[in-house]
Amino acid sequence: MNNIMTINGHKAVIQYDPETEMLRGEFIGLNGGADFYADNVADLHKEGAVSLQTFLDVCAEQGLEPYRHYSGRFNVRVSPKIHAAAATAAAASNISLNEWINQTLERAVQT
């Protein structure tokens, strides 16, 4: 994934912000917002480390859990055509649709 930066073990999505003409990073998997800006990659990494540490410090001071918890369940809406094709692919692999989707997602998110 080209727009993911890892800072101190935490992943952040990086995008160009045309309004500020800067790079913007936002950490994912946190219970709140922790974003950061810079005009080059080296400074973006430094600013990200500062932003992350500030966020974690505030959470510790306020007794808040800093990380979002995922249940492992989510609803997905797809077209009937995609649904039918996925069900066919799962049946052809002799696995449930749920397992086929799980395997497909796992392959798609491997970095």
Secondary structure, 3 states (H helix, E strand, C coil): CCCEEEECCEEEEEEEECCCCEEEEEECCECCCCEEEECCHHHHHHHHHHHHHHHHHHHHHHCCCCECCCCCCCCCCCCHHHHHHHHHHHHHCCCCHHHHHHHHHHHHHCC
